[in-house]
Amino acid sequence: MTSPIDPVIDPAAGTQLVRRRTKRSVTLTIGLVLVGIIVLMALVSLFWLPYDPSDTSGSRLESPSPEHWLGTDKLGRDLMTQLMIGARIALIVGSASVAIAAALGILLGLLAAFATDWLDDTLSAFLDILIAFPTLLLAMLIVAAQGASLWSAVLAIGLAMSAIVARLTRVLSKRVLAEQYITAARTSGTGWLSIIRTHVMPNIWPTLSVNLALQFGVAVLAEASLSYLGLGAPPPNSSWGRMLQEAQGTVATAPIGAIAPGLALVALVIGVNLVADGLRDVADPIRRRSR
């Protein structure tokens, strides 16, 4: 007999909760594994590569073999070497672009949140205009003006994504500034910089970090698209997008040249999205309880 103070546990609800937690754990684990494989590949490429990136001594369009694990391209270059360098470039572009977007976007978002009404409206309208343009289109315009290079692509993608980060930062910051404890802090004489450091950033960062993780995947796809169009890192840098562009004419005879970079690109983007989804569950306890 259950006493009045003993909790009544629903076995079905408990089983469902366990299943949800297991599902989230599996999702996060799969994401970490996929991202970890790409990161490991990039780290290994810093110290060891199967062949020199410019080595064309192999036979043209050679099938996978012990000498060339993924075969060779139409110029006789080792595809595994190019794939490893592409992993390095993808991580560099993704990390650097997100860093630029975060620095500029958070600064503009906080400025808009703390600004007067007319300045807030002006900045919001400017951000809306930037967001209306696709990230890839803005990146193409900036790269076309700066010239095709790896760091031009990084700068272009980072600037294009900064508007999205700024918009989110503004919305989240205004939500925090509307709380009563902010009014109490201002009444006690606390400065705005101190409020940003002790109240605003700690409250908006969990949600913001999830968005930045998602923007990492967007940056990787944007860089691959730019490289596919010839606006990314020039040779001998072997971007996955450039590998896809070079392999499109030989898909029927040597499909591995397109399959390998395509799978690597999909694995990294899906892995990052799964990790971001796991971070969202950790950062948002209300959403975590409701799932």
DRENDOBA-943322 format. One line per 4 residues: number of its first residue (from 0); their letters; for each residue x, y, z of C-alpha. Coordinates in nm, 4 decimals. Layout:
// DRENDOBA-943322
NUM = A = X/Y/Z; ...
END
This chain:
// DRENDOBA-943322
0 = MTSP = 0.0000/0.0000/0.0000; 0.1381/0.3392/-0.1015; 0.1551/0.6057/0.1684; 0.0148/0.9524/0.0903
4 = IDPV = 0.3609/1.1071/0.0851; 0.5177/0.8477/-0.1427; 0.5434/0.9566/-0.5069; 0.3387/0.7548/-0.7524
8 = IDPA = 0.5619/0.6562/-1.0415; 0.4050/0.5863/-1.3790; 0.6059/0.2998/-1.5346; 0.5053/0.4045/-1.8869
12 = AGTQ = 0.6184/0.7640/-1.8282; 0.9473/0.6457/-1.6844; 1.0109/0.4177/-1.9804; 0.9300/0.6993/-2.2224
16 = LVRR = 1.1701/0.9344/-2.0399; 1.4491/0.6776/-2.0587; 1.3873/0.6322/-2.4310; 1.4005/1.0080/-2.4908
20 = RTKR = 1.7243/1.0452/-2.2973; 1.8743/0.7483/-2.4821; 1.7700/0.8974/-2.8162; 1.9317/1.2307/-2.7308
24 = SVTL = 2.2456/1.0551/-2.6126; 2.2694/0.8487/-2.9310; 2.2121/1.1571/-3.1478; 2.4842/1.3547/-2.9716
28 = TIGL = 2.7215/1.0577/-2.9833; 2.6713/1.0081/-3.3568; 2.7324/1.3773/-3.4151; 3.0519/1.3760/-3.2108
32 = VLVG = 3.1773/1.0664/-3.3923; 3.1155/1.2167/-3.7373; 3.2804/1.5464/-3.6456; 3.5622/1.3636/-3.4670
36 = IIVL = 3.6491/1.1639/-3.7787; 3.6832/1.4821/-3.9853; 3.8824/1.6564/-3.7117; 4.1157/1.3578/-3.6817
40 = MALV = 4.1654/1.3537/-4.0574; 4.2512/1.7245/-4.0539; 4.4943/1.6885/-3.7629; 4.6733/1.3979/-3.9269
44 = SLFW = 4.7105/1.6031/-4.2467; 4.9185/1.8571/-4.0550; 5.1885/1.5976/-3.9916; 5.1471/1.3334/-4.2604
48 = LPYD = 5.0011/1.3032/-4.6091; 5.0099/0.9966/-4.8360; 5.1518/1.2040/-5.1241; 5.2539/1.5583/-5.1988
52 = PSDT = 4.9439/1.7604/-5.3002; 5.1040/1.8529/-5.6340; 5.2319/1.5010/-5.7109; 5.0898/1.3886/-6.0476
56 = SGSR = 5.2993/1.0729/-6.0834; 4.9989/0.8405/-6.0506; 4.7986/0.7056/-6.3388; 4.4954/0.9071/-6.4450
60 = LESP = 4.1652/0.8029/-6.2820; 4.3218/0.5039/-6.1089; 4.0874/0.2875/-5.9024; 4.1383/0.2504/-5.5250
64 = SPEH = 4.4449/0.0412/-5.4461; 4.6988/-0.0114/-5.1642; 4.9127/0.2650/-5.3204; 4.6203/0.5069/-5.3629
68 = WLGT = 4.3484/0.4293/-5.1088; 4.0829/0.6308/-5.2917; 4.2413/0.6225/-5.6339; 4.3592/0.9232/-5.8350
72 = DKLG = 4.1939/1.2108/-6.0180; 4.2144/1.3056/-6.3863; 4.5577/1.4622/-6.3299; 4.6992/1.1625/-6.1453
76 = RDLM = 4.6867/1.3212/-5.7987; 4.6095/1.1084/-5.4942; 4.2468/1.1566/-5.3859; 4.3092/1.0616/-5.0233
80 = TQLM = 4.5656/1.3400/-4.9967; 4.3191/1.5893/-5.1409; 4.0416/1.4678/-4.9111; 4.2603/1.5157/-4.6021
84 = IGAR = 4.3616/1.8661/-4.7079; 3.9967/1.9416/-4.7794; 3.9074/1.8435/-4.4226; 4.1656/2.0893/-4.2920
88 = IALI = 4.0316/2.3680/-4.5140; 3.6698/2.2966/-4.4167; 3.7490/2.3202/-4.0442; 3.9590/2.6344/-4.0881
92 = VGSA = 3.6907/2.8083/-4.2909; 3.4107/2.6986/-4.0586; 3.5915/2.8008/-3.7387; 3.7291/3.1313/-3.8696
96 = SVAI = 3.4019/3.2314/-4.0350; 3.2033/3.1605/-3.7180; 3.4576/3.3585/-3.5142; 3.4172/3.6616/-3.7439
100 = AAAL = 3.0383/3.6269/-3.7443; 3.0308/3.5969/-3.3646; 3.2586/3.8956/-3.3006; 3.0822/4.1314/-3.5406
104 = GILL = 2.7314/3.9950/-3.4889; 2.7386/4.0048/-3.1086; 2.8793/4.3596/-3.1140; 2.6084/4.4864/-3.3521
108 = GLLA = 2.3363/4.2949/-3.1694; 2.4304/4.4387/-2.8308; 2.4590/4.7868/-2.9801; 2.1079/4.7586/-3.1242
112 = AFAT = 1.9683/4.6221/-2.7966; 2.1104/4.9074/-2.5883; 2.0605/5.1823/-2.8479; 1.7906/5.4462/-2.8609
116 = DWLD = 1.4756/5.3695/-3.0557; 1.5779/5.5418/-3.3798; 1.9234/5.3814/-3.3843; 1.7728/5.0425/-3.2979
120 = DTLS = 1.5250/5.0768/-3.5844; 1.8035/5.1791/-3.8244; 2.0286/4.8880/-3.7295; 1.7362/4.6438/-3.7398
124 = AFLD = 1.6409/4.7579/-4.0896; 2.0025/4.7228/-4.2014; 2.0220/4.3703/-4.0589; 1.6932/4.2753/-4.2229
128 = ILIA = 1.8308/4.3868/-4.5602; 2.1443/4.1775/-4.5139; 1.9466/3.8730/-4.3991; 1.7229/3.9032/-4.7041
132 = FPTL = 2.0220/3.8212/-4.9246; 2.1343/3.4553/-4.9256; 2.4640/3.3939/-4.7479; 2.6204/3.2469/-5.0611
136 = LLAM = 2.5207/3.5449/-5.2747; 2.6713/3.7946/-5.0307; 2.9853/3.5827/-5.0071; 3.0139/3.5700/-5.3873
140 = LIVA = 2.9893/3.9502/-5.4110; 3.2575/4.0030/-5.1465; 3.4911/3.7417/-5.2964; 3.4434/3.8901/-5.6418
144 = AQGA = 3.5533/4.2276/-5.5035; 3.8448/4.0923/-5.2968; 3.9682/3.8207/-5.5310; 3.9490/3.4429/-5.4917
148 = SLWS = 4.1521/3.3139/-5.1977; 4.1008/3.1123/-4.8812; 4.0923/3.4125/-4.6497; 3.8702/3.6104/-4.8844
152 = AVLA = 3.6211/3.3243/-4.8601; 3.6528/3.3217/-4.4795; 3.5972/3.6972/-4.4566; 3.3069/3.6880/-4.7003
156 = IGLA = 3.1257/3.4021/-4.5257; 3.1864/3.5516/-4.1804; 3.0502/3.8911/-4.2813; 2.7494/3.7329/-4.4524
160 = MSAI = 2.6600/3.5285/-4.1409; 2.7176/3.8138/-3.8949; 2.3759/3.9655/-3.9719; 2.1995/3.6492/-3.8545
164 = VARL = 2.4040/3.6414/-3.5340; 2.3418/4.0126/-3.4744; 1.9679/3.9717/-3.5186; 1.9524/3.6835/-3.2710
168 = TRVL = 2.1761/3.8669/-3.0227; 1.9502/4.1732/-3.0365; 1.6340/3.9714/-2.9730; 1.7842/3.7708/-2.6877
172 = SKRV = 1.9452/4.0765/-2.5267; 1.6227/4.2783/-2.5328; 1.4463/3.9885/-2.3661; 1.7025/3.9881/-2.0848
176 = LAEQ = 1.6997/4.3688/-2.0504; 1.3239/4.3597/-1.9919; 1.3699/4.1580/-1.6713; 1.3210/4.3219/-1.3330
180 = YITA = 1.6661/4.2322/-1.2034; 1.8179/4.4472/-1.4795; 1.6138/4.7432/-1.3576; 1.7296/4.6710/-1.0044
184 = ARTS = 2.0911/4.6554/-1.1201; 2.0601/4.9892/-1.3008; 1.8944/5.1444/-0.9939; 2.1857/5.0335/-0.7787
188 = GTGW = 2.4259/5.2143/-1.0114; 2.5641/4.9169/-1.2092; 2.7121/5.0257/-1.5439; 2.6047/4.8901/-1.8801
192 = LSII = 2.9353/4.7095/-1.9390; 2.8996/4.5308/-1.6082; 2.5394/4.4396/-1.6906; 2.6490/4.2957/-2.0242
196 = RTHV = 2.9256/4.0930/-1.8615; 2.7355/3.9635/-1.5592; 2.3760/3.9410/-1.6807; 2.3272/3.9644/-2.0569
200 = MPNI = 2.6018/3.7430/-2.1975; 2.5616/3.4552/-1.9462; 2.1886/3.4422/-2.0268; 2.2082/3.4657/-2.4056
204 = WPTL = 2.5223/3.2601/-2.4621; 2.3655/2.9092/-2.4375; 2.1161/2.9834/-2.7147; 2.3722/3.1832/-2.9101
208 = SVNL = 2.6286/2.9025/-2.8977; 2.3790/2.6597/-3.0497; 2.3143/2.9012/-3.3360; 2.6879/2.9456/-3.3923
212 = ALQF = 2.7282/2.5683/-3.4115; 2.4606/2.5602/-3.6813; 2.6303/2.8480/-3.8618; 2.9466/2.6366/-3.8744
216 = GVAV = 2.7691/2.3921/-4.1039; 2.6389/2.6797/-4.3157; 2.9944/2.8139/-4.3493; 3.1299/2.4763/-4.4614
220 = LAEA = 2.8599/2.4448/-4.7276; 2.9157/2.8043/-4.8415; 3.2902/2.7475/-4.8793; 3.2310/2.4289/-5.0771
224 = SLSY = 2.9903/2.6172/-5.3034; 3.2380/2.9004/-5.3574; 3.5157/2.6537/-5.4376; 3.2866/2.4673/-5.6762
228 = LGLG = 3.2306/2.7962/-5.8600; 3.6034/2.8731/-5.8638; 3.5793/3.1470/-5.5991; 3.7328/2.9567/-5.3097
232 = APPP = 4.0848/2.8595/-5.2170; 4.2995/2.8338/-5.5330; 4.5175/2.5273/-5.6134; 4.7080/2.3482/-5.4691
236 = NSSW = 4.4510/2.3827/-5.1885; 4.2154/2.0904/-5.2378; 3.8786/2.2064/-5.1126; 3.5975/1.9505/-5.1196
240 = GRML = 3.3996/2.1849/-5.3429; 3.6848/2.2036/-5.5924; 3.7194/1.8249/-5.5832; 3.3495/1.7939/-5.6723
244 = QEAQ = 3.3874/2.0433/-5.9547; 3.6888/1.8637/-6.0998; 3.5216/1.5218/-6.0703; 3.1903/1.6129/-6.2320
248 = GTVA = 3.3185/1.5290/-6.5804; 3.4363/1.1813/-6.4791; 3.1503/1.0689/-6.2530; 3.0523/0.7884/-6.4890
252 = TAPI = 3.4048/0.6445/-6.5244; 3.5525/0.7244/-6.1800; 3.2661/0.7994/-5.9352; 3.4874/0.7791/-5.6257
256 = GAIA = 3.6270/1.1242/-5.7089; 3.2846/1.2768/-5.6448; 3.1551/1.0310/-5.3844; 3.4449/1.0746/-5.1388
260 = PGLA = 3.4310/1.4553/-5.0975; 3.0512/1.4486/-5.1135; 3.0269/1.1992/-4.8278; 3.2865/1.3899/-4.6245
264 = LVAL = 3.0933/1.7139/-4.6699; 2.7630/1.5515/-4.5732; 2.9192/1.3784/-4.2719; 3.0653/1.7027/-4.1356
268 = VIGV = 2.7481/1.9076/-4.1826; 2.5197/1.6384/-4.0391; 2.7599/1.5780/-3.7514; 2.7710/1.9479/-3.6614
272 = NLVA = 2.3908/1.9715/-3.6773; 2.3527/1.6687/-3.4501; 2.6005/1.8171/-3.2017; 2.4132/2.1492/-3.2142
276 = DGLR = 2.0881/1.9667/-3.1437; 2.2491/1.8004/-2.8437; 2.3808/2.1349/-2.7206; 2.0323/2.2803/-2.7548
280 = DVAD = 1.8967/2.0146/-2.5202; 2.1669/2.0946/-2.2671; 2.1220/2.4718/-2.2966; 1.7412/2.4734/-2.2826
284 = PIRR = 1.6135/2.2772/-1.9809; 1.2482/2.3545/-2.0680; 1.2883/2.2026/-2.4130; 1.4829/1.9133/-2.2611
288 = RSR = 1.1995/1.8290/-2.0250; 0.9349/1.8567/-2.2941; 1.1028/1.6203/-2.5406
END
